[in-house]
Amino acid sequence: PSTEIYVIEGNANSLPQSIYNDSLCGVYSLNRTELSVNGLVKYKSASMVNDAKEEVAKSSNSLNSAPGRVKLTGGGEGLPMKPVDDDELMLISFRRSIGEDLGITIGIQEKSVTQGYARDIYVKRVMVGSQVERLGLLGEGDIIREVNGIPIDSPETLQEQMAKSPDTVTMKIIPVHKDSKIKSQLYVRALFTYEPEKDKLLPCKEAGLRFQCYDILQVLNQSDPNWWQARHYESNDHAALIPSDNLQERRKALIQSVPEANSFNYRFFKGLVNTQKTKKTKVIFSAKDFEAYTSKNVCVYEEVALISGFQRPVICLLGASGVGRQTLRDMLIEDNPDRYDLAIPYTSRERLPGEEDGVDFFFENAKKMRNGYQRNHFIEFGEADGAYYGTKLKTLRRIAASGKTCLLDCSPPAVARIRTAEFMPYVVFIAAPSTNCMKAMYEYGRSMGFTEAWKRDEDFRRTLEQSQDIERNYRHLFDKIVICDNIEVTFARLKEILDDLLEKPQWVPAKWLY
């Protein structure tokens, strides 16, 4: 058995100081000696030192009668080091950079030997970009036997000797690792926020990398199936640990549940129909849409690549019903009609007086629309009041071919369908503000004659709940989140974001470029 328990720092002043500052990181312990070290880690106040010493003494006394125990170099008792021949040892020497951590984590491995049990202090992990990794003298699995002539039989001894070491450090090790190159270097967009100090599975909290959702990370090593080594984009720091996609997806799948399919379709389709009163709505799904919906909950990282600014063929505005995305869409088109165009939907209902084909809707008979749906011609398709409504892929292609950008306010499943190299959509989520803010915006709009709709407090609460539900379940589709707490300010912010797409470099899914 083995356990990873310490981050070894090259700039520590002393072992006791490291213990009381929590720079030693104890985790799952294998014996009483390690338990006593874990106990010390909990004591952060100098006034509690005596209690800590008493705990160590109690643990040491309980070991006196244990067979196979010896006095450790750093104090206390424990299993002896495994005997080895001199020809197994290798001498390494390097100059230590003052103020820089070595960048390794240490494990204790107990092994069965002829005399009973013995233990080794070994290198559990080497952080990419650290001093040790750059020198290439130590590797994962190497057993550390001596530092500057002092036998290393406990992590405490190793930490103490590194603190006392002069500029040059000499080690005797048993090399067991094989030279290996970093398996891959890639950039990913994080789709969740990670706080290593709260991760109970992380072997050592100090080795973890904190990041926010949508941060760009450079992954430097993926050799461990559970913990990758990464750093922030354009950071010069050495690598730190993040959960691998496999570990985080399994963890996320255990704590999240998929909402009922009917819980979101009506409100999105209602915007497509563009009517105030809808008696009955039926939304039809394809297997492809349903697969995209049900798989959304386990996406944690997305591989990305940085490219020059360009005009996106499609801009998607997502948001809850009543949050203002249609108003923002119309404001964008009015502000720059040469750049933006609207995806006009298709319908099978009868044309009303004053409506023009190709302006208000594209009018088709029900049979033709049904056949189009079965052939996957639509990105969204549904039925309301006995008529079909939908948006066709060819509408997006026609707008892109004209040199304009299609503005699309649609549902998340529709975004998942067109999130391809052909359409390269930029997705902006229009998030709802607080209910009080929405109510103030609504009352101002009524006073100015912008709307005649009547809304209650229940409508504002429903909008906020829908907005939170969309963000929770579909945030992996978003490129940007904008809170609509003032329509003019939000429009200015949205316009700035979309203008930057033309000039500034952009991170896009790497699969679009392959």
N, C-alpha and C positions, 0 to 999 in steps of 0.2 A: 504493500500500500504506500501511497505517497500523497502529500498535500502541499500546495503552494501557499507560503505563508508570509513572505517578506518582500518588500521592495528595498534593495540595497542602494543606499545613497552615498555618493562619494564625498559629499560636503557636510556630513553629520559631524557634530562636535564631540558627542559622546553617546554611548548607548542609553544611559538613563534619560538624557534629554530627549532622545528619539522616542523612547517609550512614552514619556509624559506628554509629548507633542503629537502622539498618534502617528508618527512617521513609520512606525512598525505596524504591519497590517496582519493581524492574526485571523485565521479562518478555521475551518473544520480541523479539530485537533485529534491527534492519534494516540497521545499518551499524556500522563499527568504532568510531565515537564512542560509540554506545549500548553496544557491547560493553564499552568501558572503564568506563562508568558501572556496568554490571552487575558488573564485576569489583570496583569499589569497594564495592559493597553487601555483598560477602562478607567484607570486612575489618571486624571488630568491635573489635579490640584496638588501642590507641594505639601499641603497639610495632611494628605492622605498617604504619604510615602510609607509611614510606619505600618499602616494596615496592609499595604501592598507587600512589604517585607515579611509580615507575619504569614501572609498567604503563601509566599514562596517557601518559607520555612516549613509550614505544614505539609506542603506538597513534597519537599525534599525528605522530611522525616518519614513519610509514608513509603518512600522508595528504598529506605535503608535495607529492608529485608528482601527486596525484589532481586531475584537471581539475574546475573548477567549485567548488572548496572555498574557503572564506573563513575568516578568524579570527572566532570567536564572541565575543559580548560577555562571556560568563562564562568565557572561556578555551578553548583548544583550537581545533580547526577542524571545519568541517562544511559542509553545504549552506547556501546563502544563503536568506534569506526571499524569498518571491515578491513582486515589485514590484506595488504597488497604487496606484490614484488616491486622492486625498484624499477625494473624495466617497463612496468606499466605506467610509470609516472612521466610527466612531461613538465619541463620548467618553462614558464612564460614570464615576461617582464614588460612593463609599459609605464609610461609617464602619465600621471593622473592630472587631468585639467582641473585646476582649482575652481570650486563653485559649481561643477557640473556633475550631475548624477551619472553613475555608471550605466544605468538603464537596463538592469537585469532584475528578474524575480527569482527567488530561491525556494527550493522545495526540500523536504526531508523524505527520504525513501528508506524504509526498513526492509531488510533482506534477511533471509535465513542463511546462516553459515554453519560451519561444523561445530563451533562452540556455542551456538544458540542463535541469537539475533544480533544484527549490527545495523547501523544506519549510515547513510551517506548524505552529505549536503551537496546538492547538485543545482545546476542552472536550469530552472524551469522554463524561462522565456527570455529571449534577447529582443529588446525593442529596436525596431528599425530606426536608423538615424542616430542612435545613441553612441556614446564613446566606445563601448565594447563592440558594437556592431561594426563601426567604422574600422576598428583595428583588426577585426577578424580573428582574434586570438581565442576567444571563448565562444562556445556554441551551446545550443540547447541540449541538455543531457550530460554535459561535462561535469565531472565530480571534482569539487574543490577540496583538496587535502590540507594545504598549508597556505598561509599568507605571511610573507616576510619571516619565514622560519617557524611560525606559530601554528600548531595543528588546529584545524578547523573542524570541531566536532559539534558545533551548534550554530544557529543563525546569529545568536548574540555575540559569539566570538568573532564571526566574520564581520558583523557590523562594527564591533569595537576596534578590530584591527584596521579596517578601512578608515576609521576616524583617526587612528593614530599614525597612519602611513605617511611617510614623506612623499616627495614628488614622484618617486619611482616605487612601483608596487611589483613585487615578485611573488608569483604563485606556483605551487605544485598542483597539477591537476591530472585527472585521469580522462584523457580525451575520448569521448564516445560518439561525438556528433560527426556527421559527414558534411563536407562543404556543400552548400546549397545556395542558389541564387533566389532572389525574391521571385515568387512564382508569377506574380502579375502586379501591374500598377494600373489602376483605373480610377476614374472619378465617378462618384455617385452623389445623387441628391438624397439627403436623408428625408424620410417621410414621417418621422416621429421625433419627439424631443427626448433626449437621453440625459439622465442625471446619474453618473456612476456611483455616487455616494449612497444612492437609494437602491441600487441593484444588489439583491441578496445573492445572485448567482455569480457575480464578478469575483474572480479569485483574489484580486487585490484592488481595493478601491482607489489607491493612489495611482495605479497604472491606467485608470479609465480616462476616456476623453469625453468631456461634456460638449454637447451640441444641441442646436435648436432645429426644429422642423424646417426643411428647405435649405439648410446649410449644405454647402458643397464640400465633400470630403475626398481626400486622396487616399485610397486604399493601397497600402504598400506590401502587405503580406496577408495571404489567405490560407496559409498552411494548416492552421488550427481550425477544425470544423466548427467550433463554437465562438472563438474570439479572433477577430481580425485586428491587424495593426493599421492604424490610419492617423491622419492629421488633417487639420483644416486646410482648405485651398489657399495657396500662397503663404503658408506658415513655414517658418524655418525650424520649428520645434521638432524634436524627435518623435517618433510614432508613439501612440498610446492605444489602449484596447477599446474596441467597440464590439457589440454583439454581432455575430455573423448573421447573414440573412436567414440561414436555416434556424438558428437559435431564436431570433426575434420573431420570425413568422410562427414558429411553434408556440412561443409564449403568447403572442398576440391572439392566435386562433383559440387559445384556451379561455381568454377573458372577454372576447367580443362575441356578440351574437348578431345574426343577420336580421334586419327588420323585415316585417312582412312586405311582400312584393307590392301589395295594393296601397301601402302607406304613403307612397310618394308619387305615383303615376298621375293621379288626378290633378294635382296642383300644377305639374309641368304641362300636361296636355291642355289644361284650361288656357294657358297662355298661347298655345298654338291655335286654338279655335278662335281666340280673341273675341269672346262674347261675355257679357255680364251674367247671363242666365243660361245655365246648362242643366237640362232635366236629368239626363243620364249619360254617363261617360263610360266607354269600354275601351281599354287600351290593350292592344295586341302585341305580344312579344314573339321574337324569334329566338331560337335556341342560342344563337350567338350573343344576343343582347342579355339573355338570362345568365349565360356563362360569365360575361363581363361583370354583371351585377354581383353574382355570388362570390366571385373571386377577389373582390375589391378589398376585403378585410385583412388580407394577409400580405399586402405589399408594403415593404419597409424601406427598401433602397431602390433607386432607379439609376442605372448607369447612364451617364450623360457625357456630352462632348461640347467644347466651346467653339463657336463659329462666329463669323462676322455678322453684323446686323443686316437684316433683310426684311422685306415686307411679307408678313405672314398671309397665306391664302385665306385663312379663316381666323376670326376672333370670336371666341365663345364667351358669353356672359351667363354665368350660372347664379342662381339665387332663389330664395323662397318667393312664393306668390305674394305680391304687394310690397316687395322691398325696393322697387324702383328701377329694375334692370331694363324694362321696356322703355321707360322714359329716358334713361341714359343712352340706350341704343339709338333712339330717335334724335337725341341731341348730337350724338357723334355724326350721324349722317347729315344732319342739317349744317353742322359746322364744317364738314369736309366731304361734300358729295362726290368729288372727283376721286377720293380715296376709298370710300366705303359704299357698300350696297347691301340691301336687305334680301334675305332668302325668302322669297314669296312662297307660301305653302300651297299645296294642292287640296281640292275638296271635291266631293261628289254631290254636294247639295245644289239646289237650283240657285241660279244667279239672282240676286236681289236688284231692285231698281237702282240705277246709278253705279252699280259695280262694273268694273272692267276686267276682262280676262287678261291675266298677266300683270295687273296692277294691284288689285285687292287679293285675288286668288288666281290660281290656274284651275280651271274647271274641267273635270274629267268625269266620265260615267263610272259608276261603282264597280262594274266588272273589270274595267281597265285598271283602276286603282288596286283592286284586290289582286289581280295578276301581277302588278308591279311590286306589291308587297311580298308575294310569294317568291319573286325573283330577286329579293333584297335590293330593290331600287330606292327604298326609303331609309332615312336615318331615324325618323320617327313616324309612327303610324298609329292611328286610333279611330274610334268611332264616338260620335256625339249626336244626340237627337236623330238617330237613324242615318247619319251621313258620315262618310270617311273624311279624315283630315290627315295630312302628312307632308313632310319635307323631303324632296328627292335629292339624291346625291348629284344628279346632273345639274341641278340648280347651283350648287357650290362650284362645280367644275366650270360652268358657264361664266360665273362671276370672276373666278380666278383667271380664266382665259382672257377676260376683258381688261386685265391689269388692275382690278380693284380687289379689295379685301371684303370678304363676306362677313357681315355681323350676324351672329347667330345666338339667339337666346333660346336655350334648349335644356333638355334633361341630362343628367350625368350619364345614363346609358348611351345616349346619342353621342356624347363626347368620346366615350370609350370606343365607339364604332369608327369614328373618323380620326382618332389619334394615331395617324399613320404618316409615312413619309410623303404621301400624295398631298394631304391637306395641311400638315404641320400646324395644327391649331394652337393658338395662345389662349389659355383659359384663365379668365378673371372671375373670381367668386365675389359677388356683391353680398357682403354679410349684413345682416340686420343689426341695428344698434339696440339700445335698451327700449323697452316698451314706452317709457316716458318720452324718450327722444322721438320715436315714431309717432306718438300721439301729437307732440308739438309740431312736427313737420306736416302731419295731416291737417291739423287745425289751421296752420298758416296757408296751406294749399287751398282749403275751402274758402278762407277769407279773401284770397286773391283770385278766386274763380277758376283755379286750375283743375279742380275736381268737384263733382257733384255726388260722388259715392258716399254712402253713409257707413261708417265703421264704428264698432264697439271695442271696448277694452279686450274682449275675448278675441277679436280679430288680430289685434297687435300681439297678444300672447301666442296665438297660433303661428303667426309669422315668425316670431323669435324662435319658437320650438322647432319649426320646420328648418329654419336657417341653421340652427345648431345641429340638427339631425344630418343635414346635407354635409356640413363641414366635418362632422365626426366620421361619416362613412365614405366620403368621396374626396377627402383632402389630397389623396395621392394623384388626383387629376389636375389640381390647381397649379398654376404658375404664379399667381398673385392673389392676395386677399385684400379687398378694399371695403372698409366699413362705411355704409351709406348713412351718415348722420346729418348730412346737409347736401342737398342735391347739387347745388352749384359748386361747392367745394369738392364733392366727390367727382363731378364731371371734370373739373380742372385736373384733379389727381389722375383720373383715368386717361385723360388726353395726354398727359405727360408720360405716363407709363407706355402707352401705345406709340407715341412719337419716338421714345427711346429705342424701340425695336428696330427702327430704321437705321440708327447710327451706332448703337453700342453693341459689343459682343453679347451673344446669347448662349445660355446652356440649353441644349436640346437633347432629347433621348438619343442615345448612341445608336439605337437600332434604326433610326431614320437615315443614318449615313452609311449603313452597311449594305 
